[in-house]
């Protein structure tokens, strides 16, 4: 799935304080950016003077607002209102001959010389010459 279609949503206590500079914070932010994701922190601390509870979202998710609720935990409970965009419909892939496609796939799967995906794809390209 292309990154522009990601609807990933991760919520939780990441045990990384976003209010403090640390190698853990930098790692979390860099890994999220590398995957095309955004780290969203609530408007205030979630445990004492730390922000440990966050959400990580893909491009199709936009947080609108959040609220913190005091509960029985030592962390605030968080609620988020999210706007989630729908993916555009993809056109169906048409296979000219399903029977031929199944025959070619089955022959390649049963071929003892094909031992990995790269080899499979290579042989697949040669079968329709």
C-alpha positions in Angstrom: 0.0 0.0 0.0 1.5 3.4 -0.9 2.3 5.6 2.0 -0.2 8.3 0.8 -2.9 5.7 1.5 -1.8 4.7 5.0 -4.5 4.9 7.6 -2.2 3.6 10.4 -3.2 4.6 13.9 -1.0 3.6 16.9 -2.1 4.8 20.3 -0.5 4.3 23.6 2.1 4.9 26.3 5.4 4.8 24.4 7.5 5.5 27.5 9.2 8.3 25.6 8.8 11.7 27.0 8.1 14.1 24.2 8.7 17.1 26.5 12.3 16.1 27.0 15.2 15.9 24.5 16.5 12.3 24.5 17.9 9.7 22.0 14.6 7.7 22.5 12.5 10.7 21.4 14.7 11.4 18.4 14.5 7.7 17.4 10.7 7.6 17.7 10.4 10.8 15.6 12.9 9.7 12.9 11.4 6.2 12.6 7.9 7.7 12.2 9.1 10.2 9.6 10.9 7.4 7.7 7.6 5.5 7.5 5.7 8.6 6.4 3.9 8.8 9.8 3.3 11.7 12.1 3.7 11.7 15.9 0.9 13.7 17.6 1.1 14.6 21.2 -1.9 15.9 23.3 -2.1 19.5 24.4 -0.8 18.8 27.8 1.3 16.3 29.9 -0.2 12.8 30.3 1.7 11.7 33.4 3.0 14.3 35.9 5.2 16.6 33.9 5.7 14.2 31.0 4.0 13.5 27.7 4.3 9.7 27.3 0.9 8.9 25.7 0.7 9.8 22.1 -0.8 8.8 18.8 1.2 8.0 15.6 -0.9 8.5 12.4 -0.7 8.0 8.7 -1.4 10.6 6.0 -5.1 9.8 5.9 -5.8 10.5 9.6 -6.1 14.1 11.0 -6.5 14.6 14.7 -9.1 17.4 15.3 -9.0 17.8 19.0 -8.0 15.9 22.2 -9.0 15.9 25.8 -7.4 14.5 28.9 -9.5 12.8 31.6 -8.2 12.1 35.1 -8.9 8.4 36.0 -7.6 5.8 38.4 -4.3 5.4 36.6 -1.2 7.6 37.1 -1.7 8.7 33.5 -4.5 10.8 32.1 -6.9 9.0 29.8 -6.9 10.5 26.4 -9.7 10.9 23.9 -9.1 12.1 20.3 -11.5 13.2 17.6 -10.1 12.0 14.3 -10.9 12.8 10.7 -10.2 9.8 8.5 -10.1 10.2 4.7 -11.3 7.4 2.5 -9.0 5.9 -0.1 -9.8 6.4 -3.7 -11.2 3.3 -5.3 -8.7 1.5 -7.4 -9.7 0.1 -10.8 -9.9 -3.7 -10.8 -7.0 -5.5 -12.3 -8.1 -7.5 -15.3 -6.4 -10.8 -16.1 -6.9 -11.6 -19.9 -7.0 -15.3 -19.2 -7.5 -16.5 -15.7 -7.0 -20.2 -16.8 -3.6 -19.3 -18.4 -2.5 -17.3 -15.4 -3.4 -20.2 -13.1 -1.5 -22.7 -15.3 1.6 -20.5 -15.4 1.6 -19.8 -11.7 1.1 -23.5 -10.8 3.9 -24.6 -13.2 6.3 -22.1 -11.6 5.3 -23.0 -8.0 6.0 -26.7 -8.8 9.3 -26.0 -10.6 12.1 -27.4 -8.3 14.6 -24.9 -9.8 12.6 -22.0 -8.5 13.6 -21.5 -4.8 12.8 -17.9 -4.0 10.6 -15.0 -5.0 13.2 -13.2 -7.2 13.7 -16.4 -9.2 9.9 -16.8 -9.5 9.4 -13.3 -10.8 12.4 -13.7 -13.2 10.8 -17.0 -14.7 7.4 -15.4 -14.7 8.7 -12.6 -17.0 10.2 -15.2 -19.4 7.0 -17.2 -19.6 5.0 -14.6 -21.5 7.6 -14.0 -24.2 
